[in-house]
Amino acid sequence: MKQLLIILSFCPFLATSQFIINSIKTPPGVIFERDMTWKQIKEKAKKENKLIFVDCYASWCVPCKTMDSKIYPNDSLGDFMNQRFISVKVQIDTSKQDDERTRAWYSDAHEIKIENSVVAFPTLIFYSTNGVKLHKAIGTKTVAEFISLGNEAMNPVTQYFTLVNNYKSGSLSYSSMVNLEKMARKVEELDIANDIALTYIHNYLENLTDSEFLTKNNISYMGSVYEILKSSDKIFKICYAHPDKVDKIVGRNAFSQNIVDYIVEKEELLPLLETNCHPKKIPNWSKIITEIAYKYDSTLVKRITLNAKIKFYYALKDWKNYAKYLVLQTENKGLDSVTHDFWTVNNFNGIVWDIFQFSKDPIELKKALLWANFNIQIAPFEMKPGLLDTKANLLYKLGKYHDALLLEENAFNMEPNNKDIKAAFFKMKKGKPTWTIY
């Protein structure tokens, strides 16, 4: 009886202890190893037959902190990751505030950064059980996106580094190259992306028949990597010789012209500018035009030279000539090049605004006023306040104060929270310039 009483007397203590034990739960979400070296993590992964996930972050990275506070604590993500991966967070940058654990990782963190080309944060890297890199991604993810990423890391068909190795060994099919090139760009590995793109274009696309080569998908793809194209490439030659044909296939006006202009400017004009131009000295434009005209037609040469003049005088802060050549370029292009979509209208408004800001020539300003009217007529309604503001400022600079004030008041009433419109409206009311004085 005495024994029973003693046992019963301990029951409240046992119950309390069990309650405490049950109350101590593993933190929710992804479990990150915090007290292990890189070598120990790889050993643990091998022992437990799990893959390795490394979150490469920087101490100042806001998106990284978002992942820590909103994504990694998720129970569903934790269940998925903890069963399959050994996870670790590695700080890539260094600071005086780093603790002992972070300092101990400096050498391994540097090695991880170099071997994975870590240039943005967060960079998410997945390794095999044996410590071989498999997959990579950059940026914040939702829970669903992260689980999808984890599944990609476990599948050889979708593992980024596995596909890159297949490409380098010559075993990757052409049909897989476009996707891999896009993956490489997403993870900021531009050298490998460009190499894949050129291999795909030169070894596959250029060996197709003309009818197979000139499809919308093929042309659009080559247009997406126009910066690495050369005048020796097949697509350049066709764009130069048959621009209308290519534009019709791809369904975009001036598609061919933009590619040709960029390549000729890169290969011919820029090297001549470097040779014939000294700081703050005007290039010999006539000489440059003459030299390029030996290879290409005069219309193309004048067009790219005009564009170069705009860039040159802007860099030189020669606002008179900048505005002059901006007006000339707009006249040469014509209003037919201005389509009704948001971005084209917005870009055109930027050109008109720069003429307002930098020109003092009434003739140039009147031309800009005509273009402002055209833009207002074709633009979507939600863009009207900003476009009315541009027109009002032009009227104001041309001395038509009454008309300008009425129009700016209209723009202000349509969008009263727009600080720029509000500031211009009150300057007009006070008779002050709304443009920057140079």
Buried (B, 14 or more C-beta within 10 A) or exposed (E): EEEEEEEEEEEEEEEEEEEEEEEEEEEBBBBBBEEBBBEEBBBBBBEEEBBBBBBBBBBEBEBBBEBBEEBBBBEEBBBBBBEBBBBBBBBBBBEEEBEEEBEEBEEBBEEBBEEBBBEBBBBBBBBBBEBEBBBBBBBBBEBEEBBEBBEBBBEEEBBBBBBBBBBEEEEBEEEBBBEBBBBBBBBBBBEBBBBBBBBBBEEBBEEEEEEEBBBEEBBBBBBEBBEBBEBEBBBBEBBBEBBEEBBBBBEBBBBBBBBBBBBBBBBBBEEBBEEBBEEEEBBBBEEBBEBBBEEBEEEBBBBBBBBBBBEBBBEBEBBBBBBBBBBBBBEEBEEEEBEEEEEBBBEBBEBBBBBBBBBEBEEBBEBBBEBBEBBBEBBEEEBBBBBBBBBBBBBBBBEBEEBBBEBBBBBBEBBEEBEEBBEBBEBBEEEEEBBEEE
